[in-house]
Amino acid sequence: MKCERLKGISQTGYWSGWIEFFLRAIIAQAMDNAEKVKNILALYEPMKIKVIDVTHSQYAIQSLDAIFDRPIFRTTDFAARSGIPTKQTAMALLRPLQKAGILKVLFEGSGSRPATLAFPELINIAEGRQVV
């Protein structure tokens, strides 16, 4: 269908068919994105309660915000981006989140190489399919 619309432009100068096709695609993508945003927002509130319950930390919301901001991250990046005062405190918050199944280890840390973690629920919403 797309090729036929493009051929129509070069063969007959008929732009309307291509523009209609293109605009319909934009509308469909916008609707899909709006649904993803709605689902991401719906995930945040229950996750906030869960992270507070799991970590019992004054930095729970900062942790959650950092994870929502970047759902795949290296542990050292999390410590730097989260705004949590010490790296040790930030790292300590990640352990119970992993244990509770909120975060998943993608790559184990080794030596000076930090671990890479993921927040599967958010990634799967954003991707529109189970990827993690």
C-alpha positions in Angstrom: 0.0 0.0 0.0 2.8 2.4 0.9 4.6 1.7 -2.3 1.4 2.3 -4.3 1.0 5.7 -2.7 4.6 6.6 -3.4 4.2 5.5 -7.1 1.1 7.5 -7.3 3.1 10.7 -6.5 5.8 10.0 -9.1 3.5 8.7 -11.8 0.5 11.1 -11.5 1.5 13.8 -9.0 -1.2 12.5 -6.7 0.0 13.7 -3.3 -3.4 13.3 -1.4 -3.2 9.5 -1.2 0.3 9.7 0.3 -0.6 12.5 2.7 -3.7 10.6 3.9 -1.7 7.4 4.4 1.0 9.3 6.3 -1.4 11.2 8.5 -3.3 8.0 9.4 0.0 6.5 10.5 0.8 9.5 12.6 -2.6 9.3 14.3 -2.2 5.6 15.0 1.2 6.1 16.5 0.0 9.0 18.6 -2.8 6.9 20.0 -0.4 4.1 20.8 2.0 6.5 22.5 -0.9 8.0 24.5 -1.9 4.6 25.8 1.7 3.8 26.8 1.9 7.1 28.7 -1.3 6.3 30.5 0.0 2.8 31.5 3.3 4.3 32.6 1.5 6.8 34.8 -0.7 4.0 36.2 2.4 2.0 37.1 4.1 4.9 39.1 1.7 5.2 42.1 1.5 1.5 43.1 5.3 1.2 42.4 5.9 4.2 44.7 4.1 2.3 47.6 6.0 -0.9 46.8 9.4 0.8 46.7 8.7 2.5 50.0 7.6 -0.8 51.6 10.6 -2.7 50.2 13.3 -0.2 51.0 12.0 1.5 54.1 14.2 4.4 53.0 13.8 8.2 53.0 15.3 8.0 49.5 12.7 5.6 48.1 11.0 8.2 45.9 14.4 9.5 44.6 15.3 5.9 43.7 12.0 5.3 41.9 12.3 8.5 40.0 15.8 7.6 38.9 14.6 4.2 37.8 11.7 5.6 35.9 14.0 8.2 34.2 16.3 5.4 33.0 14.9 1.9 33.3 18.1 0.2 32.1 21.2 1.5 34.0 24.6 0.7 35.4 24.6 0.7 39.2 27.3 3.4 39.3 25.2 5.6 37.0 22.2 5.1 39.3 24.3 6.3 42.3 25.4 9.4 40.4 22.0 10.3 38.9 19.7 9.5 41.9 20.7 12.4 44.1 21.2 10.1 47.0 24.0 11.5 49.1 26.4 8.6 49.2 27.2 5.8 46.7 27.0 3.2 49.4 23.4 4.2 50.3 22.4 4.2 46.7 23.9 0.8 46.1 22.2 -0.5 49.3 18.8 0.5 48.0 19.3 -1.5 44.8 19.6 -4.8 46.6 16.1 -5.0 48.1 14.6 -3.8 44.8 16.3 -6.7 43.1 15.3 -9.2 45.8 11.6 -8.0 45.5 11.8 -8.6 41.7 11.3 -4.9 40.8 14.8 -4.8 39.2 16.4 -7.5 37.2 20.1 -8.0 36.6 21.0 -7.9 32.9 24.7 -8.2 33.4 26.5 -9.0 36.6 29.2 -6.7 37.9 32.7 -8.0 37.9 35.8 -6.3 39.4 35.6 -2.7 38.5 32.8 -3.2 36.0 29.4 -2.3 37.5 26.3 -4.4 37.1 23.6 -3.4 34.6 20.0 -3.5 35.9 16.6 -3.2 34.3 13.1 -2.2 35.4 11.2 -4.8 33.3 7.7 -3.5 34.0 8.4 -0.1 32.6 10.5 -1.4 29.7 7.7 -3.8 28.7 5.1 -1.0 28.7 7.4 1.3 26.7 8.2 -1.4 24.2 4.6 -2.7 24.0 5.7 -6.3 24.4 7.6 -8.5 26.8 11.3 -7.9 26.3 12.8 -8.3 29.7 
